[in-house]
């Protein structure tokens, strides 16, 4: 049985828990918007067309900020198409996903939906086919009280008060040749710098995210971030990261260890940011917005819902990358959330991509039900319980061999401490495919009083690590009580099943 010893000291922390770390993403792609969050005529739709069943699951899941409207989609998007009377809005061809965009859902609808869902809006601007003037106008439309052309147009369109959007993305993945308006690092860096300046001339209290490299495998990775920040360091607050992972060649051991790659990716971008800061003698600190991350089966899933395989016909909201997630995927997603927490001093924003239907924790069917995928559960629990301070863990774990990463910890962990509630939340994953893992936790400076709750997601009885939640069996996988957990002489002991993710909520005596 693999064993892991974890030591926590209340005086050793990473920093505060950034509430924006638990973000999501809504793109005009596939069925994320249409028949996802928005479906007029659905039995569960309200008078605005918002699906109440999906909204209920979103609130249960607990995202704090949602990025919109893309993604690749935004690099060819005219935001003006999505405002004003719906009957007057134009239908457009979307080259990013080869679909017809009806524009029945736009900025006003999303802001209303975000308020209903109690999430902050993270708005992206088009720096692919558009530029400084269009971004500046969108800020004026969204945030200026009135008395100008764009702000008065918003008021005529039904929003008397400003939307007050604080968080903005300066484009999307513009180092990618697949991107509409693909640019070099110098081209984008200068455009981002000037766009940021113009946007802040309209509203100086904005937070701005520059586009980082599209992924760690890009030939531009590293040099792109350095060049962009050399131009725009003083004008931006964050630089973005994107990463998607999948199991390849039935190498489950390496897949379960992919958070090792995420850790290294984050630390590499931090090093680049800090190198630019030092070289430029900058005083401010630029941090990271990890605004796209998830498991995404881009290879090996030869079905028509893959974007590159879709028949060359223009369709409205076709099925695109509607991955069905397994127990294994959920455990991996849990470890990704651990990685984000471990780096919460520099990763201040993160967005799991996407929210509904498209590589998503929530699925829905047109005129049908909505349900939770397996990956819903780690996100929901961490978003709800990770409060206060991120604890810096000392982990001494048995090792598991992997082809991709060599030997890795069998047990992956993260923890937070909320002094106000007197609770420690401990998040654990057992990467072993076939063995239970025994975990002991010592807390220094924190007197544990009791185990308030303990839950685990693992292979259900009669299933295997590939078991998933489907429309026909929406509750096959979920969180169940973790029985093998207790406190002995102030030390927590827990036994984790193979391929599992667990959360333990501990009561701590207040000092």
C-alpha angles and dihedrals in degrees: 000000000000112000131205129189117200124189123195126188119189090220095057110074137152093217140271121330106259105224090208089064087086098063133139138199136238115191131175088248129122111321099333094108105016110058087357112072093349126048118142110205095030112132088241096045121115124219090280094052095253112145106238093198090057091044090054091054091046090054091047091050091050110215111178101198131022125203116221150225097352178099116091089348093069094060091073099028126122104205091200088067090069100055133073129035109350092225090060097049116111126240110234139188111245108211095189094069100011094243140125112256111208095189089218085134119048145140098312092047092049094049090050091048092048091053090050090049092045094235132134117247117241103192124200123206127210111253093157103074096003138043151177100347097047092048092048091049092050091054090050091048092048104038113020114099098224147280096096133088099259098037092048090049088056090052092049087051091060106270108107093173123057119259089232095211108184103176121066136175116216096220132304137271094331094166088066116100087214090063121103103243095019111192142189118250092255093049093049095041093057093043092050091048094052094040091052091051093049093047091051091049085066097039118006095191098073129124112219132201119204119209114259125195114302093243142340093263094060114113086228094056112125097008089059094055091045094051096043093049092045086063102035108024096117093044100052136058102200142019120215132241128195127191136164127183138191141174111264131193091358088289095149094163092061091043092054088053098051091112084075087066092046090052091051092045092054093046091050093053091046089054092051093048092050092046090056090046092053095043093048094043089232120172101201124078120236113204136189133273106195089194100166124040137136147106108291124175098217093155130047098020101105101185133125093252091075110103095230092051100046113121111258096257129114111246137169115249099334121185108278126178096336094171119191109221127220136204088266092053091051092053090050092049088051090056091049089056088050089054092051091050092048088056096039092124089070105017098070098162130035132171124195108216118258133002106206132024098331106089084321144155089225125055129192138177128219107263086355143087134303124221145175120260119215092261089059092077105061090045093048094049097045093044089052101040106032100096138142115008131005108233120222106231129209105209125188105183138168111255131244121202118236132181095225104039106021115227115359135178113279089213122049118192149176132177143188134198124211108198092189095059095030093234136133116202113204120194118196138179128191109208095187114115097207112013136074115238124221115214128191120190124197118193118201118198089008120091108210112216103177149336104260096185140346127190135172137196112208144131107317122229109281092015138089137219090283094059112127141179114255138175088263094045107023097163102046092114127034143118117303130180115285102224100179097075133101147137123255119180091338094310120115116223123191136168117212124202119235115280095012144140120205141182124204121191113204130194113224127196111247116243 
